[in-house]
Amino acid sequence: MMLLDVVAVGKLRSREIAALCAEFSKRLGAYARLKVTELADSDPAGEGKAICRELDRARGAKAVVLSEEGKLFSTSGFAGFLGKCDTRVVFVVGGPFGLAPEVKARADLLWSLSPLTFTHEMARLLLLEQLYRALNFNAGGSYHHR
């Protein structure tokens, strides 16, 4: 079973977003083991050190860092990318002031959810929904209408 780690800066303050994140986390359980690690808000340098420590703990995992200058995927393209990944992938969602350069340098892939800017809470929700969508797509499920 695939292992998915989400390393996210900041707590979910919105109850509505937290509930949706919990729902998609639960749904992901059919396809992968999910671990979410929340790191304390700080400045980009402090957050960068904490993120790099988490990446060190996940030795051998593919690191996917959400970043505005990253690669854009279609749904089928992202599903294809995930389908080619080994058993463990770490996704990084930075804080409201961006990511330290050393975090971006550690990425196997910089991924942009959209050219638009989202709050880090919304980015986490979109990440979880897209992970569920892609894995359901790969399993032949009907969540994504083809």
C-alpha positions in Angstrom: 0.0 0.0 0.0 1.3 3.5 -0.9 2.4 5.7 2.0 1.6 9.4 1.7 3.0 11.9 4.1 1.7 15.5 4.2 4.0 17.9 6.0 2.1 21.2 6.4 3.0 24.4 8.1 0.3 25.7 10.4 -2.8 24.3 12.0 -6.2 24.2 10.3 -8.1 27.0 12.0 -11.3 26.8 9.9 -13.6 24.1 11.3 -15.1 23.7 7.8 -11.8 23.2 6.1 -10.7 20.8 8.9 -13.9 18.8 8.4 -13.3 18.5 4.6 -9.7 17.6 5.2 -10.8 14.8 7.6 -13.3 13.5 5.1 -10.7 13.3 2.3 -8.1 11.8 4.7 -10.7 9.1 5.6 -11.5 8.4 1.9 -7.8 8.1 1.1 -7.6 5.2 3.5 -9.0 2.9 0.8 -5.9 3.5 -1.3 -3.0 4.6 0.9 -1.8 5.1 4.4 -1.8 8.8 5.2 0.2 10.6 7.8 -0.2 14.4 8.3 2.4 16.3 10.2 1.7 19.9 11.2 4.6 22.1 11.9 4.5 25.4 13.9 4.1 28.7 12.1 7.4 30.6 12.1 9.4 32.5 9.5 10.3 30.8 6.2 13.9 30.1 7.5 12.6 28.4 10.7 9.9 26.6 8.8 12.5 25.5 6.3 14.6 23.8 8.9 11.6 22.0 10.4 10.5 20.8 6.9 14.0 19.6 6.1 14.1 17.6 9.3 10.9 15.9 8.3 12.3 15.2 4.8 15.4 13.7 6.5 13.1 11.4 8.5 11.5 10.2 5.3 14.7 8.9 3.7 14.1 7.3 0.3 10.7 8.9 -0.2 9.9 11.1 -3.2 9.5 14.7 -2.0 6.8 16.8 -3.8 6.8 20.4 -2.7 3.8 22.6 -3.5 5.1 25.8 -5.0 3.7 28.5 -7.3 6.5 28.0 -9.9 6.0 24.3 -10.0 4.7 22.0 -12.7 1.0 22.1 -13.5 -0.8 18.8 -14.0 -4.1 17.7 -15.4 -6.0 15.2 -13.3 -4.9 12.3 -15.5 -1.4 13.6 -15.6 -1.2 13.8 -11.8 -2.7 10.3 -11.5 -0.1 9.0 -13.9 2.7 10.7 -11.9 1.4 9.1 -8.7 1.0 5.7 -10.4 4.7 5.8 -11.2 5.8 6.7 -7.6 7.4 4.1 -5.4 5.6 3.3 -2.1 6.2 6.5 -0.2 5.7 10.2 -1.2 6.1 13.2 1.0 4.0 16.3 0.1 5.1 19.7 1.6 2.6 22.6 2.1 4.4 25.7 3.2 3.2 28.5 5.3 1.7 31.9 4.4 5.1 33.5 3.7 6.4 30.9 1.3 9.2 28.3 1.4 12.8 28.5 2.2 15.1 27.9 -0.8 16.6 24.8 0.8 13.1 23.2 0.9 12.6 23.8 -2.8 16.1 22.4 -3.5 15.2 19.2 -1.7 12.2 18.6 -3.9 12.1 15.8 -6.4 9.2 17.7 -7.9 7.9 21.3 -7.5 4.1 21.1 -8.1 1.8 24.0 -8.6 -1.9 23.4 -7.8 -2.8 26.4 -9.9 -1.5 29.8 -11.1 -3.8 31.3 -8.4 -2.7 31.8 -4.9 -4.4 29.9 -2.1 -4.2 30.1 1.7 -2.1 27.3 3.1 -5.3 25.8 4.6 -7.0 25.7 1.2 -3.8 24.3 -0.4 -3.9 21.4 2.1 -7.6 20.7 1.4 -6.9 20.9 -2.4 -3.9 18.6 -2.0 -5.9 15.9 -0.1 -8.8 16.1 -2.6 -6.5 15.8 -5.6 -4.7 12.8 -3.9 -8.0 11.1 -3.4 -9.1 12.0 -7.0 -5.9 10.7 -8.5 -5.8 7.4 -6.6 -9.5 6.8 -7.2 -8.9 7.5 -10.9 -6.0 5.0 -11.0 -8.2 2.4 -9.3 -10.9 2.9 -11.9 -13.3 4.6 -9.5 -16.0 7.0 -10.5 -15.1 10.0 -8.4 -13.6 11.7 -11.4 -16.0 11.8 -14.3 -14.0 10.9 -17.3 
